[in-house]
Structures are given as C-alpha cells and as structure tokens.
Amino acid sequence: MAKTRTNRRTLDSYTVKSINKTVRAGDCVLMRASESSKPSYVARVEKIESDNRGGNVRVHVRWYYRPEESIGGRRQFHGSKELFMSDHRDIQSADTIEGKCTVHTFKSYTKLDAVGNEDFFCRFDYNSSTGAFNPDRVAVYCKCEMPYNPDDLMVQCEGCSDWFHPTCIDMTPEEAKSLDHFFCQNCSSEDQKKLLNSHATSRHSDIKVSPLLD
C-alpha cells in the first residue's frame, strides 16, 4: 500500500530552541558540520517549511563554500573570513542550525571597525561543478600584483592611489603604520609630487585587473 504524502507548509520564521534564535528566509546561518573537527557550514536560508502539525521543520538552503572547499583550493589572497556563494542547494533539518551569522559584501566588510566571529564576506559566486568564479577577473594591487586580502596590512600611494604590502616595498609593518604620507617609487620624484598636488582633486588610479585563476 502506497504511503500518503505529507503536505508541507511554508513558515515565515522558525525559532531554533537550542540557540533561542529566530530564523527567516534570507538569513545566513551556521549549520552543524558532518564531522565535529570541521568548522560549521555557512548557508543562506531560502525557505522554511514544516508538516501540517508544525513539526519536522526543514530549511531549504544555498551553501557558501570556504576557499579550501573549492576546486582551486585556498589561495594567498583569500581572506580568513572569505566565502563563495555557490550554486549548491540542499534541504536540511532546522535542528542542525547552530547560530546566525552575517555575510557582508567585500566593500562593507573592509569598512567594519571590528570583525566578530559571526562576520564573513563574499565577493565571488562559485560553480560547484566546474570550479568557475563570477566575476572571473579581479583587481590586483602592489608590485606583486595580487588581489586584495583584507587580512593584510597595505599602504596607499598618494600619487597613483595603488596599494602596497610593506614587505614588497622594503618596509616593516611598524614603519608602515607610522606613515603620515606615502609615495611609491614611481611617484616619489619631486616633480611628480608637485604635479600630483596641483591636480589633487582630480587624480585617480587605473585599476589593474587580472584573470582570477592565473
């Protein structure tokens, strides 16, 4: 005899009793990993549903991947709190939610006064089957021409507006932090400084761009 299919209904919100937090569609959450040694998974809730009796609550989620979970693996410019928004969707028990978190845009993350344990950022979409990223090109900085890692200290040239790692310009982090003004080697001549100062209101930099997987 065939089993009767249980009708499910969509919920506007659900309170996870173990953490006393209310979750809604659009929220980002931490979910229990399959192995206790692994960090919590991060996902965005797209839908919450339960059976007609209000039990067996499940969440439809879209997973964020950490760099080390991607096909290319973690690279030097990836921040410690960086995530990729993947195309991998799943349905999980709401009871696996361990907490709520915030996944910021890259720009808003770099402006945070302090980064908490529940703060992450995302600047790329990720195709979990092909390993492709969107966007597939990224701005690069410094003499080393690496994408910006918000975990690394950098100083900005007042001439060309490019950013530089202290170690790439033979400077210690302490020296970089004490700078009031900085001009890179290409902008450091007196004539260039005078020219730049006379056009200070209109100067801008040409952003260098490189393919992401080069």
Disulfide bonds with the S-S distance in Angstrom:
none
